[in-house]
Protein backbone atom coordinates (compact mmCIF):
# COMPACT_ATOMS: atom_id res chain seq x y z
CA UNK A 1 0.00 0.00 0.00
CA UNK A 2 1.22 3.50 -0.91
CA UNK A 3 2.72 5.31 2.11
CA UNK A 4 4.74 8.02 0.35
CA UNK A 5 2.24 10.38 -1.23
CA UNK A 6 2.34 13.26 -3.68
CA UNK A 7 -0.40 15.81 -3.04
CA UNK A 8 -1.55 18.09 -5.87
CA UNK A 9 -2.88 21.57 -5.20
CA UNK A 10 -3.44 24.90 -6.89
CA UNK A 11 -0.58 27.33 -6.35
CA UNK A 12 -2.57 30.24 -4.90
CA UNK A 13 -1.61 31.27 -1.34
CA UNK A 14 -4.89 29.97 0.11
CA UNK A 15 -4.71 26.67 -1.79
CA UNK A 16 -1.14 26.09 -0.61
CA UNK A 17 -2.13 26.89 2.96
CA UNK A 18 -5.02 24.43 2.76
CA UNK A 19 -2.78 21.76 1.25
CA UNK A 20 -0.36 22.15 4.13
CA UNK A 21 -3.20 21.97 6.66
CA UNK A 22 -4.33 18.66 5.14
CA UNK A 23 -0.75 17.40 4.89
CA UNK A 24 -0.14 18.05 8.59
CA UNK A 25 -3.46 16.44 9.52
CA UNK A 26 -2.70 13.27 7.54
CA UNK A 27 0.82 13.00 8.95
CA UNK A 28 -0.31 13.70 12.52
CA UNK A 29 -2.83 10.87 12.21
CA UNK A 30 -0.22 8.49 10.72
CA UNK A 31 -2.21 7.96 7.52
CA UNK A 32 0.95 8.29 5.39
CA UNK A 33 4.67 8.33 6.16
CA UNK A 34 5.64 11.13 3.78
CA UNK A 35 3.73 13.70 1.74
CA UNK A 36 5.22 15.96 -0.94
CA UNK A 37 3.15 18.89 -2.21
CA UNK A 38 2.93 19.42 -5.98
CA UNK A 39 1.65 22.95 -6.71
CA UNK A 40 0.33 23.85 -10.14
CA UNK A 41 -1.54 26.58 -11.99
CA UNK A 42 -5.06 25.72 -13.16
CA UNK A 43 -7.32 26.92 -15.96
CA UNK A 44 -9.61 28.46 -13.37
CA UNK A 45 -6.78 30.63 -12.06
CA UNK A 46 -5.81 31.85 -15.54
CA UNK A 47 -9.23 32.36 -17.14
CA UNK A 48 -10.94 35.72 -17.49
CA UNK A 49 -14.55 36.10 -16.33
CA UNK A 50 -16.22 35.14 -19.60
CA UNK A 51 -13.92 32.17 -20.27
CA UNK A 52 -14.42 31.03 -16.68
CA UNK A 53 -18.22 31.01 -17.01
CA UNK A 54 -18.26 29.53 -20.52
CA UNK A 55 -16.02 26.58 -19.66
CA UNK A 56 -17.51 25.21 -16.48
CA UNK A 57 -16.84 27.75 -13.76
CA UNK A 58 -15.22 26.40 -10.62
CA UNK A 59 -14.82 22.97 -12.20
CA UNK A 60 -11.86 24.49 -14.04
CA UNK A 61 -10.01 24.56 -10.73
CA UNK A 62 -10.06 20.74 -10.76
CA UNK A 63 -9.11 20.01 -14.37
CA UNK A 64 -5.31 20.13 -14.15
CA UNK A 65 -5.27 18.53 -10.71
CA UNK A 66 -7.33 15.60 -11.99
CA UNK A 67 -5.00 15.32 -14.98
CA UNK A 68 -2.08 15.14 -12.54
CA UNK A 69 -3.79 12.19 -10.83
CA UNK A 70 -4.41 10.45 -14.16
CA UNK A 71 -0.81 11.00 -15.32
CA UNK A 72 0.64 9.72 -12.03
CA UNK A 73 2.16 13.07 -11.06
CA UNK A 74 0.21 12.96 -7.79
CA UNK A 75 -1.72 10.41 -5.73
CA UNK A 76 -4.24 12.77 -4.13
CA UNK A 77 -5.47 16.32 -4.69
CA UNK A 78 -6.83 18.82 -2.17
CA UNK A 79 -9.74 21.12 -2.99
CA UNK A 80 -12.18 23.43 -1.28
CA UNK A 81 -15.32 21.30 -1.38
CA UNK A 82 -17.40 24.28 -2.54
CA UNK A 83 -15.32 24.31 -5.76
CA UNK A 84 -16.10 20.66 -6.55
CA UNK A 85 -19.09 20.06 -8.89
CA UNK A 86 -21.96 18.21 -7.21
CA UNK A 87 -21.58 15.40 -9.74
CA UNK A 88 -18.03 14.02 -9.53
CA UNK A 89 -16.36 13.00 -12.79
CA UNK A 90 -16.27 9.26 -13.53
CA UNK A 91 -13.10 7.57 -12.34
CA UNK A 92 -12.61 9.75 -9.26
CA UNK A 93 -13.42 9.53 -5.55
CA UNK A 94 -14.04 12.53 -3.28
CA UNK A 95 -14.17 12.73 0.51
CA UNK A 96 -14.23 15.50 3.06
CA UNK A 97 -11.39 15.21 5.53
CA UNK A 98 -11.44 17.47 8.58
CA UNK A 99 -14.13 19.10 10.70
CA UNK A 100 -15.78 21.98 8.93
CA UNK A 101 -14.64 25.56 9.49
CA UNK A 102 -17.27 28.28 9.96
CA UNK A 103 -19.22 28.09 6.66
CA UNK A 104 -20.67 31.60 6.67
CA UNK A 105 -20.05 34.36 4.14
CA UNK A 106 -18.62 37.63 5.40
CA UNK A 107 -18.97 41.26 4.33
CA UNK A 108 -15.79 43.35 4.11
CA UNK A 109 -16.04 47.11 3.73
CA UNK A 110 -14.01 50.25 4.32
CA UNK A 111 -17.13 52.41 4.46
CA UNK A 112 -19.93 50.47 6.15
CA UNK A 113 -20.32 48.47 9.35
CA UNK A 114 -22.88 46.09 7.85
CA UNK A 115 -24.41 45.20 4.50
CA UNK A 116 -27.78 46.38 5.84
CA UNK A 117 -26.43 49.96 6.04
CA UNK A 118 -26.06 50.17 2.26
CA UNK A 119 -29.06 51.69 0.52
CA UNK A 120 -27.29 52.69 -2.69
CA UNK A 121 -23.89 51.25 -3.51
CA UNK A 122 -21.70 48.66 -5.20
CA UNK A 123 -20.59 45.24 -3.94
CA UNK A 124 -18.05 42.98 -5.61
CA UNK A 125 -18.67 39.25 -6.01
CA UNK A 126 -18.24 36.75 -8.84
CA UNK A 127 -20.46 34.12 -7.17
CA UNK A 128 -23.93 33.82 -8.80
CA UNK A 129 -25.30 32.64 -5.44
CA UNK A 130 -23.98 35.69 -3.60
CA UNK A 131 -25.01 38.01 -6.43
CA UNK A 132 -28.58 36.70 -6.30
CA UNK A 133 -28.71 37.00 -2.51
CA UNK A 134 -27.44 40.59 -2.61
CA UNK A 135 -30.01 41.49 -5.26
CA UNK A 136 -32.77 39.76 -3.27
CA UNK A 137 -32.24 42.28 -0.45
CA UNK A 138 -34.35 44.68 -2.51
CA UNK A 139 -31.93 47.58 -2.29
CA UNK A 140 -30.32 49.71 -4.97
CA UNK A 141 -27.07 47.75 -4.89
CA UNK A 142 -25.05 47.20 -8.03
CA UNK A 143 -23.11 43.93 -8.07
CA UNK A 144 -19.87 43.83 -10.05
CA UNK A 145 -17.74 40.84 -11.00
CA UNK A 146 -14.71 40.34 -8.79
CA UNK A 147 -12.52 37.26 -9.20
CA UNK A 148 -9.03 36.47 -7.98
CA UNK A 149 -7.44 35.20 -4.79
CA UNK A 150 -8.17 36.78 -1.41
CA UNK A 151 -5.29 39.26 -1.57
CA UNK A 152 -6.26 40.33 -5.09
CA UNK A 153 -9.84 41.03 -4.08
CA UNK A 154 -8.83 42.89 -0.92
CA UNK A 155 -6.51 45.05 -3.03
CA UNK A 156 -9.30 45.74 -5.55
CA UNK A 157 -11.56 46.83 -2.69
CA UNK A 158 -8.96 49.29 -1.40
CA UNK A 159 -8.15 50.71 -4.84
CA UNK A 160 -11.66 51.15 -6.22
CA UNK A 161 -14.99 52.82 -5.51
CA UNK A 162 -16.56 49.51 -4.48
CA UNK A 163 -18.37 49.71 -1.14
CA UNK A 164 -17.69 46.15 -0.10
CA UNK A 165 -17.01 42.55 -1.07
CA UNK A 166 -18.29 39.18 0.12
CA UNK A 167 -15.95 36.27 0.81
CA UNK A 168 -16.04 32.94 2.64
CA UNK A 169 -15.02 33.26 6.28
CA UNK A 170 -13.16 29.94 6.25
CA UNK A 171 -10.60 31.13 3.70
CA UNK A 172 -9.88 34.32 5.62
CA UNK A 173 -9.48 32.35 8.84
CA UNK A 174 -7.05 29.89 7.27
CA UNK A 175 -5.00 32.84 5.99
CA UNK A 176 -5.15 34.48 9.46
CA UNK A 177 -6.96 37.50 8.00
CA UNK A 178 -10.01 37.50 10.32
CA UNK A 179 -9.30 41.11 11.33
CA UNK A 180 -10.46 42.26 7.88
CA UNK A 181 -14.01 40.99 8.47
CA UNK A 182 -16.62 43.71 8.86
CA UNK A 183 -19.66 41.48 9.37
CA UNK A 184 -20.48 37.79 9.55
CA UNK A 185 -23.51 37.10 7.36
CA UNK A 186 -25.95 34.63 8.90
CA UNK A 187 -26.25 31.25 7.19
CA UNK A 188 -30.03 31.66 7.39
CA UNK A 189 -29.99 34.80 5.22
CA UNK A 190 -26.93 34.04 3.11
CA UNK A 191 -27.20 30.26 2.70
CA UNK A 192 -23.63 29.02 1.99
CA UNK A 193 -22.51 27.11 -1.07
CA UNK A 194 -22.70 23.31 -0.72
CA UNK A 195 -19.55 22.20 1.09
CA UNK A 196 -18.45 25.71 2.05
CA UNK A 197 -15.84 25.68 4.82
CA UNK A 198 -14.84 22.07 4.10
CA UNK A 199 -11.58 20.74 2.67
CA UNK A 200 -11.68 17.55 0.63
CA UNK A 201 -9.38 14.99 -0.93
CA UNK A 202 -9.74 13.50 -4.40
CA UNK A 203 -8.09 10.40 -5.83
CA UNK A 204 -8.58 7.97 -8.70
CA UNK A 205 -11.23 5.29 -8.20
CA UNK A 206 -8.59 2.67 -8.97
CA UNK A 207 -6.68 3.85 -5.89
CA UNK A 208 -9.53 3.11 -3.50
CA UNK A 209 -7.04 1.75 -0.96
CA UNK A 210 -5.74 5.30 -0.52
CA UNK A 211 -9.24 6.65 0.07
CA UNK A 212 -9.99 3.80 2.49
CA UNK A 213 -7.04 4.91 4.64
CA UNK A 214 -8.23 8.52 4.54
CA UNK A 215 -11.82 7.56 5.38
CA UNK A 216 -10.64 6.20 8.75
CA UNK A 217 -10.02 9.75 10.01
CA UNK A 218 -12.91 11.57 8.33
CA UNK A 219 -15.04 13.76 10.62
CA UNK A 220 -18.29 11.82 10.31
CA UNK A 221 -20.82 14.60 10.96
CA UNK A 222 -19.04 16.89 8.50
CA UNK A 223 -19.12 14.14 5.87
CA UNK A 224 -22.84 13.56 6.44
CA UNK A 225 -23.64 17.29 6.21
CA UNK A 226 -21.58 17.81 3.07
CA UNK A 227 -23.09 14.73 1.43
CA UNK A 228 -26.59 16.00 2.20
CA UNK A 229 -25.80 19.42 0.71
CA UNK A 230 -24.27 17.95 -2.42
CA UNK A 231 -27.19 15.56 -2.98
CA UNK A 232 -29.55 18.54 -2.89
CA UNK A 233 -27.37 20.54 -5.31
CA UNK A 234 -27.03 17.61 -7.72
CA UNK A 235 -30.79 17.09 -7.83
CA UNK A 236 -31.28 20.76 -8.68
CA UNK A 237 -29.34 20.01 -11.90
CA UNK A 238 -27.28 23.14 -11.38
CA UNK A 239 -23.55 23.65 -11.57
CA UNK A 240 -20.91 25.73 -9.80
CA UNK A 241 -22.20 28.80 -11.66
CA UNK A 242 -25.83 28.37 -10.53
CA UNK A 243 -27.35 30.44 -7.69
CA UNK A 244 -27.76 27.44 -5.37
CA UNK A 245 -27.09 27.30 -1.65
CA UNK A 246 -27.27 24.36 0.75
CA UNK A 247 -26.30 24.11 4.38
CA UNK A 248 -26.72 21.24 6.84
CA UNK A 249 -26.08 21.08 10.58
CA UNK A 250 -26.30 18.25 13.11
CA UNK A 251 -27.37 18.49 16.75
CA UNK A 252 -27.11 15.10 18.45
CA UNK A 253 -28.94 12.82 15.97
CA UNK A 254 -31.00 15.55 14.29
CA UNK A 255 -29.90 16.92 10.93
CA UNK A 256 -31.27 20.19 9.58
CA UNK A 257 -30.84 20.83 5.84
CA UNK A 258 -31.52 24.27 4.33
CA UNK A 259 -31.71 24.84 0.59
CA UNK A 260 -31.70 28.02 -1.49
CA UNK A 261 -32.35 28.56 -5.20
CA UNK A 262 -32.84 31.87 -7.01
CA UNK A 263 -33.14 33.47 -10.39
CA UNK A 264 -29.95 35.20 -11.46
CA UNK A 265 -31.44 38.62 -10.75
CA UNK A 266 -32.55 37.61 -7.25
CA UNK A 267 -36.13 38.69 -8.01
CA UNK A 268 -37.46 35.22 -7.22
CA UNK A 269 -36.01 32.75 -4.77
CA UNK A 270 -36.89 29.71 -2.68
CA UNK A 271 -35.49 29.10 0.79
CA UNK A 272 -36.71 26.05 2.69
CA UNK A 273 -35.59 23.61 5.37
CA UNK A 274 -36.13 20.00 6.37
CA UNK A 275 -35.19 18.10 9.54
CA UNK A 276 -34.92 14.47 10.57
CA UNK A 277 -32.62 11.75 11.82
CA UNK A 278 -29.10 12.18 10.46
CA UNK A 279 -29.00 8.54 9.35
CA UNK A 280 -31.72 9.40 6.84
CA UNK A 281 -29.83 12.33 5.29
CA UNK A 282 -30.04 10.93 1.75
CA UNK A 283 -33.83 10.59 1.82
CA UNK A 284 -34.20 13.97 3.53
CA UNK A 285 -32.07 15.72 0.90
CA UNK A 286 -34.09 14.10 -1.87
CA UNK A 287 -37.34 15.09 -0.18
CA UNK A 288 -36.15 18.70 0.15
CA UNK A 289 -35.09 18.82 -3.49
CA UNK A 290 -38.49 17.46 -4.56
CA UNK A 291 -40.17 20.26 -2.60
CA UNK A 292 -38.03 22.79 -4.47
CA UNK A 293 -38.75 21.19 -7.84
CA UNK A 294 -42.51 21.34 -7.17
CA UNK A 295 -42.07 25.03 -6.33
CA UNK A 296 -40.42 25.67 -9.70
CA UNK A 297 -36.73 25.70 -8.82
CA UNK A 298 -35.51 24.23 -12.11
CA UNK A 299 -37.34 26.86 -14.11
CA UNK A 300 -35.83 29.56 -11.91
CA UNK A 301 -32.31 28.29 -12.59
CA UNK A 302 -32.91 28.65 -16.34
CA UNK A 303 -33.83 32.34 -16.01
Secondary structure, DSSP 8 states (H G I E B T S, - for coil): ---EEEEEEE-SHHHHHHHHHHHHHHHHTTS-SEEEEEEE--HHHH--HHHHHHTTGGGHHHHHHHHHHHTTS-SEEEEEGGGS-SS--TTEEEEE-S------EEEE-SS-SSGGG-SEEEEE---HHHHHHHHTT-SEEEEE---S-HHHHHHHHHTSS--EEEEEHHHHHHTT-GGG--EE--TTTS---TTTT-EEEEEEGGGHHHHHHHHTT--HHHHHHHHHHHHHHHHTT--TTS-EEEEEEEETTEEEEEEEEE-TTSSSEEEEEEEEEGGGHHHHHHHHHHHHHHTTHHHHHT-
